[in-house]
Structure formats: structure tokens, C-alpha cells
Amino acid sequence: MNRETVVAEALGLLDEVGLDAVSTRKLAKRLDVEQPSLYWYFRTKKDLLAAMAEAAMAPHATAPLPVPGDDWRDWFAENTRGFRRTLLMRRDGARLHAGTTPVGDLDRIRRKMEFLVASGVPERDAQMAMLAASRFTVGSVLEEQAETRSGNRTGNGNGNGSGAGTGSGTAPGDGVDLPADVPVIDHESAFEAGLALILGGLAHRVGPSGPPRTSTGS
């Protein structure tokens, strides 16, 4: 047994029982070891959860970085979509990720920022747009996966009802009687609409020709 095995099994346990039910006792049973042996790898449950969150982000953290010549708008949109897909791969993926600090991903984040700035996005706007898109995405997935836990929807379309996956397109409030004048918008459409607003606002700051506009704010 090694650290990577413990984290992998912990993520498997997460998908089976959900974040609230993950415990070192259950993980030890799953690994067929004594519970104290886990402390050799992780001193606290908080340390374990942090390692799980980092490992769960691997698909997004290993995605290709932007290169000169890429359209920054297309890259920004796909980077945000890739983040959403990764969060949805794990049951309670957004809750696991929320509040973590991407220490191991800082170099990649710097390179993404450098790409945006080189593409004409003001540095402060690039920072705030990346932060806004990240928090918007986590919040969107939190809502989507919360409905899975509450039983308002049937899962991700793969039959396991775990909430892991790439999204089913199910509408918020499915299974709830809504007034006839309340529009029903599926999760993916709502996400895409919000992403378009963030990207549109950032593009407005840059301007149609590329060079950044001078900010008049304080």
C-alpha cells in the first residue's frame, strides 16, 4: 500500500457513499488494513481530503496549456468547461474542491495568466475573470450535485445516480411542480449562459481589436 493507493481508494469510496459518509474507518475497511495505519500517510482527515481534491482535479490539471496563436476567448471558454467536467466526474466533486488552494497547480495558473495578458487582456481583469469563472463553475456544480443528493433527479444518465459524470442536461427542479410561467432551464444551458456573460464582459474590457481598454475604475 502507498499514498497513491490510499487516495485512489478514498475517491472510490467517495463515489460510493458521498462526501459526508467518507471516514477513515470505512476507508481502512475498504483497504483491508487497520485504521491507525492510514495515519502513516495522512495525519488528519483534512489532509486526506486535500489529497483527494488534488487527485480529483487531475484531468483538468493535465489538460494542454494554451499556446501563442490560440484564440483567448475559445481557450477561456473551454478551460472553464473542462473544469466543470472534472468536478462532475466525482460524486460531490464540487464540495470536495470548494475551499481548497491549488498549490500544485500554481505554475500552470501563472502560464494561463501570461497567455491571457499576452493576448491583450489586462492583468487584473484576467485574474478576476479566472477567479469569477472558477467560483461560478463550482457554484453551478454544487447546485447540480445537490439536486442529485436530494433525489430531484436520477443522476448523470449512466444509471448509478451518484452525480459523477459529465452532466445529464437535467433541468434544475426536476421532480418539483413549478408554476407554468417559471422557465425550466437545464443545468448545462444555465452554465453556458453564465459563462457567455462572463466571457462577454471580459471581451468588452479588451475590445474587439485586441488591445486592452484603459480602465476608468479605481
C-alpha positions as CSV (number, residue, x, y, z in Angstrom):
1,M,0.0,0.0,0.0
2,N,1.2,3.5,-0.8
3,R,-0.2,7.1,-0.7
4,E,-1.5,6.9,-4.2
5,T,-3.4,3.7,-3.5
6,V,-5.0,5.2,-0.4
7,V,-6.1,8.3,-2.3
8,A,-7.5,6.2,-5.2
9,E,-9.5,4.0,-2.9
10,A,-10.7,7.1,-1.0
11,L,-12.0,8.6,-4.2
12,G,-13.7,5.3,-5.0
13,L,-15.3,5.4,-1.5
14,L,-16.4,9.0,-2.2
15,D,-18.2,7.9,-5.4
16,E,-20.0,5.1,-3.5
17,V,-21.1,6.8,-0.3
18,G,-20.8,10.6,-0.8
19,L,-18.6,13.1,1.0
20,D,-20.5,13.2,4.3
21,A,-20.1,9.4,4.7
22,V,-16.4,9.2,3.9
23,S,-14.5,8.2,7.0
24,T,-11.1,6.7,7.8
25,R,-12.8,3.7,9.4
26,K,-14.6,2.9,6.1
27,L,-11.5,3.6,4.1
28,A,-9.5,1.2,6.3
29,K,-12.1,-1.5,5.8
30,R,-12.1,-0.9,2.1
31,L,-8.3,-1.3,2.1
32,D,-8.4,-4.2,4.5
33,V,-6.0,-2.6,6.9
34,E,-6.2,-1.3,10.5
35,Q,-7.4,2.3,10.8
36,P,-4.2,3.6,12.5
37,S,-2.1,2.5,9.6
38,L,-3.7,5.3,7.5
39,Y,-2.1,7.9,9.7
40,W,1.3,6.9,8.3
41,Y,0.2,8.5,5.0
42,F,-2.2,11.2,6.3
43,R,-2.1,12.7,9.8
44,T,-5.7,14.0,9.7
45,K,-8.8,13.5,7.7
46,K,-8.4,17.1,6.4
47,D,-5.0,16.1,4.9
48,L,-6.7,13.1,3.2
49,L,-9.5,15.3,1.8
50,A,-7.0,17.8,0.5
51,A,-5.1,15.0,-1.3
52,M,-8.3,13.6,-2.7
53,A,-9.3,17.0,-4.0
54,E,-5.9,17.4,-5.7
55,A,-6.2,14.0,-7.3
56,A,-9.7,14.5,-8.4
57,M,-8.6,17.6,-10.4
58,A,-6.0,15.5,-12.4
59,P,-8.0,15.6,-15.7
60,H,-8.2,19.4,-15.6
61,A,-4.7,19.8,-14.2
62,T,-3.1,17.8,-17.1
63,A,-5.1,19.4,-19.9
64,P,-3.0,21.1,-22.6
65,L,-2.0,24.6,-21.8
66,P,-2.7,27.5,-24.2
67,V,-0.1,28.3,-26.8
68,P,0.6,31.5,-28.7
69,G,-1.8,31.9,-31.6
70,D,-4.7,30.3,-29.7
71,D,-7.9,32.5,-29.6
72,W,-8.1,33.5,-25.9
73,R,-11.9,33.6,-26.0
74,D,-12.1,30.0,-27.2
75,W,-9.5,28.9,-24.7
76,F,-11.1,30.6,-21.8
77,A,-14.5,29.0,-22.5
78,E,-13.0,25.5,-23.0
79,N,-10.8,25.8,-19.9
80,T,-13.9,26.6,-17.8
81,R,-15.9,23.8,-19.4
82,G,-13.1,21.4,-18.7
83,F,-13.1,22.5,-15.0
84,R,-16.8,21.8,-14.9
85,R,-16.5,18.4,-16.5
86,T,-13.8,17.4,-14.0
87,L,-15.9,18.5,-11.0
88,L,-18.7,16.4,-12.3
89,M,-16.6,13.3,-12.7
90,R,-16.8,12.7,-8.9
91,R,-19.7,12.4,-6.6
92,D,-19.8,15.6,-4.5
93,G,-16.8,16.8,-6.6
94,A,-17.7,20.5,-6.1
95,R,-18.0,20.1,-2.4
96,L,-14.7,18.3,-2.2
97,H,-13.0,21.0,-4.2
98,A,-14.6,24.1,-2.6
99,G,-12.2,25.9,-0.3
100,T,-9.0,24.2,-1.5
101,T,-5.9,26.0,-2.6
102,P,-4.4,24.7,-5.9
103,V,-0.8,24.8,-4.6
104,G,0.3,22.1,-7.0
105,D,-1.2,24.0,-10.0
106,L,0.2,27.4,-9.4
107,D,2.8,27.2,-12.2
108,R,0.0,26.3,-14.7
109,I,-2.2,29.1,-13.4
110,R,0.7,31.6,-14.0
111,R,1.1,30.3,-17.5
112,K,-2.6,30.7,-18.2
113,M,-2.4,34.3,-16.9
114,E,0.6,35.0,-19.0
115,F,-1.3,33.8,-22.1
116,L,-4.3,36.0,-21.4
117,V,-2.1,39.0,-20.8
118,A,-0.1,38.4,-23.9
119,S,-3.4,38.1,-25.8
120,G,-4.3,41.7,-24.7
121,V,-6.3,41.1,-21.5
122,P,-5.4,43.5,-18.7
123,E,-3.6,41.6,-16.0
124,R,-6.1,42.5,-13.2
125,D,-9.1,41.7,-15.4
126,A,-7.5,38.3,-16.3
127,Q,-7.1,37.5,-12.6
128,M,-10.6,38.5,-11.7
129,A,-12.2,36.7,-14.7
130,M,-10.4,33.5,-13.9
131,L,-11.5,33.7,-10.3
132,A,-15.1,34.6,-11.3
133,A,-15.3,31.7,-13.8
134,S,-13.9,29.3,-11.2
135,R,-16.3,30.3,-8.5
136,F,-19.2,30.4,-10.9
137,T,-18.4,26.9,-12.0
138,V,-18.0,25.5,-8.5
139,G,-21.4,27.1,-7.5
140,S,-23.1,25.7,-10.6
141,V,-21.9,22.2,-10.0
142,L,-22.7,22.5,-6.3
143,E,-26.3,23.2,-7.3
144,E,-26.4,20.4,-9.8
145,Q,-24.9,17.8,-7.5
146,A,-27.1,19.0,-4.5
147,E,-30.2,18.1,-6.6
148,T,-28.7,14.6,-7.2
149,R,-28.3,14.1,-3.4
150,S,-31.9,15.4,-2.7
151,G,-33.4,13.0,-5.2
152,N,-34.8,15.6,-7.5
153,R,-33.1,13.9,-10.4
154,T,-31.9,10.5,-11.3
155,G,-28.1,11.1,-11.6
156,N,-25.9,11.5,-14.6
157,G,-27.7,9.4,-17.2
158,N,-25.4,6.4,-16.6
159,G,-27.7,4.7,-14.1
160,N,-25.7,5.0,-11.0
161,G,-27.4,8.1,-9.6
162,S,-24.1,9.1,-8.0
163,G,-23.8,12.5,-9.5
164,A,-20.4,11.6,-11.0
165,G,-20.2,12.1,-14.7
166,T,-20.3,14.9,-17.3
167,G,-23.8,16.1,-16.7
168,S,-27.2,14.9,-17.9
169,G,-28.7,18.1,-19.1
170,T,-31.4,17.6,-16.5
171,A,-33.2,20.8,-15.5
172,P,-33.0,22.4,-12.1
173,G,-36.0,21.5,-10.1
174,D,-36.8,18.3,-12.0
175,G,-39.4,16.4,-10.0
176,V,-40.7,19.6,-8.5
177,D,-44.0,21.2,-9.6
178,L,-43.3,24.7,-10.8
179,P,-45.7,27.4,-11.9
180,A,-46.4,27.5,-15.6
181,D,-44.7,30.9,-16.0
182,V,-41.4,29.7,-14.5
183,P,-39.0,28.8,-17.3
184,V,-37.2,25.5,-17.0
185,I,-33.6,25.7,-17.9
186,D,-31.3,22.6,-17.8
187,H,-28.1,22.8,-15.9
188,E,-25.8,22.8,-18.9
189,S,-27.7,25.5,-20.6
190,A,-27.7,27.6,-17.5
191,F,-23.9,27.1,-17.1
192,E,-23.3,28.0,-20.8
193,A,-25.4,31.2,-20.4
194,G,-23.5,32.3,-17.3
195,L,-20.1,31.5,-19.0
196,A,-21.1,33.6,-22.0
197,L,-21.9,36.5,-19.8
198,I,-18.5,36.3,-18.0
199,L,-16.7,35.9,-21.3
200,G,-18.7,38.7,-22.9
201,G,-17.9,41.1,-20.1
202,L,-14.2,40.3,-20.3
203,A,-14.2,40.7,-24.1
204,H,-15.8,44.1,-23.7
205,R,-12.9,45.2,-21.5
206,V,-10.4,44.0,-24.1
207,G,-12.2,45.5,-27.1
208,P,-12.9,44.0,-30.5
209,S,-9.4,44.6,-31.9
210,G,-7.5,43.0,-29.1
211,P,-5.6,45.8,-27.2
212,P,-6.8,46.3,-23.7
213,R,-9.0,49.3,-22.9
214,T,-8.0,51.7,-20.2
215,S,-9.8,51.1,-17.0
216,T,-11.6,54.1,-15.5
217,G,-12.3,52.4,-12.2
218,S,-10.5,52.9,-9.0
